[in-house]
Amino acid sequence: MIWFANYTLTDILPLTKNNMVEHLGIEIIEIGSDFLKGKMPVDHRTVQPMNILHGGASVALAETLGSIAAVLTVDASKYSCVGMEINANHLRPVSSGYVYATARPVHVGKKSQVWSIDIVNEEGKMVCISRITMAVIEKPF
């Protein structure tokens, strides 16, 4: 297990309230020993004018999963994790339903982390692949 503590979905829920995560309808749906999964609706909040999933919404989903996952690997009383860089390759359009994202670690270090996030449609076909680099910083006391 890569997590700092034995977290549950209930423990993660406060991180998704009163922010963009909630506005976009992103939900964290599973935490495994080395991954975090979430889903996001493809609806009026997340599509672009052509009525397909907005690339920025996919990146927001990827950053949400990667950021939450990163925070769960550190002692949150001492450290925080902030995004340094994110990239995404958009592979397939989606016009309805949900997309599902899975974040897995590539590197979890003391000062930086790299996470790979796969986003798939309801049929399990790849929609987007993203990678985020996180900085681990000390909290001011």
HELIX and SHEET records of a PDB file:
HELIX    1   1 LEU A    9  ILE A   12  1                                   4    
HELIX    2   2 LEU A   13  THR A   16  5                                   4    
HELIX    3   3 MET A   20  HIS A   23  1                                   4    
HELIX    4   4 GLY A   55  VAL A   71  1                                  17    
SHEET    1   A 6 GLU A  27  ILE A  31  0                                        
SHEET    2   A 6 LEU A  36  PRO A  41 -1                                        
SHEET    3   A 6 TYR A  98  VAL A 108 -1                                        
SHEET    4   A 6 SER A 112  VAL A 120 -1                                        
SHEET    5   A 6 MET A 126  GLU A 138 -1                                        
SHEET    6   A 6 TYR A  79  HIS A  90 -1                                        
END                                                                             
